């Protein structure tokens, strides 16, 4: 089967807003009396806002009893802090090689979707000048289950009306790769083989992503 669609994650793939997420969670953690360090932050990548908050609360030195309403308020406060930080994003913040890759995918007449755990995905794409590059955007507000559940990627495939096995997902997190594989798609990972060992095709950084390289790996996987 020939691939018909690409589904990209946002953070760490299109641009790097991970530091902004970290700084926002670190501030929320400090207000809750919980240290959010780099190690804990690694466990927050690729998962939803509420799941991230649950993981932070689980790391508390003493149990915190918060109602669902209080959790929603803390999550909303984190998003407000993050929203202030991402106001600084510009087109120059698109990661190396991504604009060329998106152009090549478009010229190959393949569909393009964004599958992000962020509710700010559309805003970030607008700031980057890439909103028109995508045919469809799946964000956390449209789905019931976040990554590593495959719903984000399945949602995009169903929107396009194409089989999951004809889709290629691009991610930089372990949760994201698990979601792509769970959807029955071809997974492209960006990062370390230590954390992304389940990716069917892996590169160390976005500058090494090419359409030819991905397509060759996809064809070999299909044999």
N, C-alpha and C positions, 0 to 999 in steps of 0.2 A: 504494500500500500504506500502511495506517495503521501508525504506530509502536506497538510492543507492549512494548518494554523500554528502560530507561535503564541505562547502565553508567558508573559514576562512578569516576574516579581518587580517591585519598585525599589525598596531600600536595599542598597548594596549591589544592585544590578543596573538600574537606570541612573541612579544618583546615590550618594551616600549621606543619608539623613540619620544614620545610626547614632552618630555622636549627639545629635539633637535629642533623640529618644533617650539616650543614656543620661544626658544632663537633666532632662525633664523628670525622669524617674528618680534620679539621685535627689532632686529637690523634694519630690513627694516622699521618698523614703526618709529623708532627714526630718520632715514634719511629722512622720509617723514614728520616729525613733528607730528606724531600721537603716543600716548602712547598705546602700546599693553600690557595690564595688564592680570592677570590670568582670570578675568571675561570675557574679550573679547576673550581670547584664548579658553575658553570653547566652544564658538560659532564657532570656526574654526575646531573643531574635526570632522573627518569623511567626510569632504567636500573637493572638489578639490582645487588645488593651486590657480586657477584664482578666484574661488568663495570666497576663504579665503581672497584674496587681495581685492575683492569688499567689503567684510564685514569690513575690516580694513579701507578702504577709506570712507565707510559710517559712521564710528565712528569718523571721523575727526571733530575738533571743528569748522573748516571753510571748505567749499567745495573745493575739489581739482579737477581740470579739467585735466584729463590725456587722451591722445590718446590711442587707442588699442595697438599701437606699444610700447608706454611707459609702459603700464601695463604689456605687455609681457616681457619687459626688467627687470622690478622690480620683476616679478615672477621668471625669470631666475636667478636673483641675489640672491633671497631667496634660490633657489635650490642649488646654488653654496655654500652658507654659510652652509646650511644643509648637503650638500655632504661632506664638510670638517669635520663636527661634527660626522657624522656616520662612518667615517673611524675608530673610536675607538671601534665599536661594535665587540663583540667576542661571541663564542658559549655559554659562561657562562651568556650571557644576555638574553637567552631564558627564558620566564616567567615560574614560577613554575607549574609543572604538564603538560605542553604542550607537551614535548617530549614523555612522556608516553602515552598521549592521542592520538597523531599522530600514534604511534606504534600500539596501540590497534585498531584504525580505519583501518590501513593498514592490520593488521592480520585478521580483519573481512571482508576483500575483498571489502571494500567500496572505492569509488573514492575520491580523495582529490584535491581541488582547492584553490587557494588564490585569493581573490577578494579585491584588495586594491585601495585606492584613490591615492597612491603614485606611481610616475614614477620610483622610486628607489627600487621597491619591489624586483626585482631579485637580485640586488646588496646586499640588506640587508639579504636576505635568504642565499646568498653565504657566507657572513660574519658570519652568525649564524651556518653554516654547515647544513642547512635544505633544500637546493635547490632540492635535489633528493627526498625529502619526498613528493613533490607535483606533481600531474599528469599534472596540467595546472595552468597557472598564468594569471589572468586578471589584467592589470594595467590601469592607467588613459589614457595612449596613445592609447588604443585599443577601447575605448568607446566614445560615443558622449555626454552622460549625466552622470554626477557623482551622488553620493548618495546625497539626499535621493531617487533619481530616481532608480528604480529596475534594470536598464540595466546591471550593473556589475554582479549581481547574475544570471540574465536570460542568459547572455552571457556564463557563465560557464555551466549552465544546457544544453544549446543548443550545446555547444562543446562536452559535454559528451553524448548527445542524450538521456537524461533522462527527465521525466516530472518534472516541478518545485516542485510539491507537494511531490516528492520523494527526495528532497534536504533539507539539514539542514544548515542554515547559522549561523555563530558565530561572534558576534560583541560586541563592548564596547561603541558605540555611539548611540545617539538617531536617527541621520540620517541613520546610518547603519541598525538599527532595522526596521526603516520605509521602507528602501529599501528591506530588506528580506521579510517583510510582504507584501509589494506591489508586490513582485514577486510570492506570493502565496506559500512561503516556510515556514518551521518551524523555528522560530527564537530563538536563544540562546543568552541571554544577559549576559555580565559580568560587574557588577557595582552596582549602587544604584537604588533601586526601584523608587525613586523620578524622575530620568531622563530616566529610561528604563522600564517604566510601561507597554509599549506595547509588551515587550518580552514575548514569550509564555513559556519560561523556563529561570530562572534567578539565577545566583550565584554571590556572592560578589566578588570573585577573581578567577583567573585561577586555583589555587591549588584545588578548589572544583569541577572542571570539570572532570567528568568521563564518559566514553562511556556508561556504564550501566545506570547511572543517566539520561543522555540525551535520550537514547533509551526508557527508561521507560516513560519519559515525552512525548516523541513523540507518543508512543502507546496510552497513555491516551488521548492525544489531538485528535487522529484519531478516537477514539471511539464515 
